[in-house]
Amino acid sequence: MSSYPTPKLVLDKVVSTVLLVVLAPLFAFLVGALAIDMLVCPRDRGPWLYRERRISRGREFDLLKFRTVRRDVLAGMAAGSHARMLEADASNLTWAGRRLLKPWYLDELPQLWNVFRGDMSLVGPRPWPPSMVANQVANGYTYRNEFVAGWTGPAQVEKGVTESSGYAVLDDAYVNGCLGASALRIVRTDLAILRRTLVVMAKGEGLQF
């Protein structure tokens, strides 16, 4: 199992702490919007947060998201599936999920707590469910069991890459680039991906899969 590069660990702790503090008003606004949505629309009621088991460096953890899918839809989700498949159909989403959270990827903000806790990094291959990781390993890609997962990553800033093989090539190149790289190079690479992530978020294309 690959080590967690120290420069990434330091960057993750510092940036996640700053963002959790700076974005506190946004978190409060979103919680308020979710509360109003659930008050006005009974079918949207349910937990504010959604937890799903994911893999980071071969270890399972609970990935946190603001819930965007209606509770009745989640209840009918097949075993071994994951909410991402349901989010592709806008009719499955709550009003807040459809209008506020998904377009600008705001449902992913609670994962800053995952980053702060050390479950995942700011940048890296996105954490996948255990079943998907097992399928990828069977196809010869083992990096999700060897490297820390990311809040965003090289595949996420290349909007439009939809084939799993495309994700794998981008993620594998990033992982190999980090291994043995200097601290300055790792930090510069991660900051560049974070900047590009902000551009993707600003376009409001989160409902386009």
C-alpha angles and dihedrals in degrees: 000000000000118000123248102252109241094227089057092048092052093045091048094052095046099043096041091051092050093046094048089055098040094044095047092106090052091050089051092049092050093048088051091050091050090050092051091046092052091045094052099035113043094193090061093058120118141087118343091222131050120207124200131176112248138167128247119170089344093305126113120230139164110264111210125219137159103257112255100164121078114256094238090055092049090050089059095049113127118248111268092021126112137220095251089076091054094046090064088075109067091203088069093058130094118241091256091046093051098041105031117010109041101040093060098027090246090144087074095061096094087065087077083078089054088053093048090050091051096245089123143355132251089246130029142086108325112257111256130200115266093253093054092046090052090053091049092049089052087057092054102263110120102159095106088064092047107040135050115265121238141229085223132001149177092286093051094056090052095072110198099038099123106155115094089227089057091052091047094054093050094043094045091051090051093049093048090047091055096048108093093357122137120262091248093052094049093049093046092049093049093046090050091053091047090053091050089048090058089054091052091048092049091058090065094221098135093119091057108088 
